Amino acid sequence: MTPRRNERSRGSIYLGVAAGLFAVSGALAGGYVVTGGSEPAGIGPAAASEHEPAGAADLGAGLGAAVGGALDTTVTVKAGGQERVLRWSELGVVVDADELPHAARKASGGDALAALRGLGALPVRLDRAKALDAITHLKATIDRAPTDAYLDLEARAIHDDKPGFAIDVFASLDRIEAAARSGAAEVELASVPLPARVTKAGLGIDDISHVLGHFRTTFAVADKDRNFNLKLAASKLNGYVLEPGVEFSFNAVVGDRTEKEGYKIAHVITKGEMVDGLAGGTCQISTTLFGASFFAGIDITKTTPHSRPSTYVPLGMDSTVVWPNVDLKMKNPYDFPVVIHYRVARGEAVVEILGKKRPWDKIAFEREVLEETPFQSEKREDEGLPIGVQTYDQEGFPGYKLTRFRKFYRNGKVVKTDKWKVEYKPVTEYVRVGTNLDPLAAVPDVKPHHGPKKPGNGNGRIEQ
């Protein structure tokens, strides 16, 4: 019996509460009608009126039309010292319909747009996809790559580095939106600097206006493979900066002369005999560099003459190299850096050592031949040649012992002298002699035999 009584009791309570609520709601409704539609704040429809007062929808619609028209006006977009004139709508700025009612309540005075601009509260937003597309197109025409510093060896000038410039696309989005909300006349896009990879300070030299020394050798243009080797080896040296007190190694800078590196078969001197070998011609590159460095006053710490005198350079002025042991090494004695300028073209190999003005008025090369040794001749019979015909596989050349001098002049006087002992061994002459008795045997074209070209009176002098 008790449970049922409790259920009836709870039902009576619920009905009483419901009746009370109904009475309260009726009283409130009656009050609204009596007061002509006013209602207590924070209750029912009155809460909605705080966000959208009477007529706000119409005012928002009119404001939206005005803002849409404003987006067809132009704005000056600045970036990297350049300017572009675009419409706001082209930058992806659109009317923010959700914000129109709130903006309508903020507007005051006769010019709603002016009021909102002053507050930075124009009801606009970015269409992100369209804005990104617009900025990306601007970036393609405004971004500027950095310029590396470089040595203009031909003009003997140093060109400074210049930083680049790039628009920061995502950082620019906020700037555009903020400028659009205030109706600004211009907007500066966000950007980041792009530093140069090579700076002027990083070049390691600040003056290449003077030629401390130069040297020139010639070669036959028709020998294409040898010419290729000359240019390839010279390219490794051109622009090389030698710091004060630093030793230069030809082999270290040029590297191994292998087929993998691109070198080709050409004439080389091996044990006094001219034969075909890989990277033939490299010694002319080292010799020409030696000559320029000689007259530049660069210290020569290691040099080796050829096993036979070279035809492209005066006796005593050559310097051979063979990977990896036979090397040309030099050290910069000055308190300023120097740079190698190498040019190989039109049958000439030319080297200049560039830097500040050298402290010497003149530098001279002199040689004194101490001994000359005659060469031997060796005959090689050839059944392919008619009897009585002979050709020369290799012309002979005498051997020499000499002293090489380098004299430094200041105010017309010798103030310093370097001296080297140089030796060339005799080069054997190889003569091919015909032994064919057939009178109908073909006679080959035989080049005239001129014999070795001796170094004049044995002494020589060059000065710069």
ABEGO torsion letter per residue (X at the ends): XAAAAAAAAAAAAAAAAAAAAAAAAAAAAAAAAAAGGBBBBGBEAAAAAAABBBGAAAAAAAAAAAAAAAAABBBBBBBGGBBBBBBAAAAGBBBBAAAAAAAAAABBEABAAAAAAAAGABBBBBBAAAAAAAAAAAAAAABBBBBBBBBBAAAGBBBBBBBBBBBBAAAAAAAAAAAAAAGBABBBBBBBBBBBABBAAAAGBABAABBABBBBBBBBAABAAAAAAAAAAAAAABGBBBBBGBBBBAAAAAEBBBAAAGBBBBBBBBGGBBBBBBGBGAAAAAAAAAAAAAAAGBBBABBBBBABBBAABBBGABBBBBOAABBBBBBBABABBBBBBBBBBGGBBBBBBBEBBBABABBBBBBBBABBBBBBBBBBBBAABBBGBBBBABBBBBBBBBBBBBBBBBGGBBABBBBBBBBBBBBBBBBBBBABABAABBBBBBBBBAEBBBBEAGBBBBBX
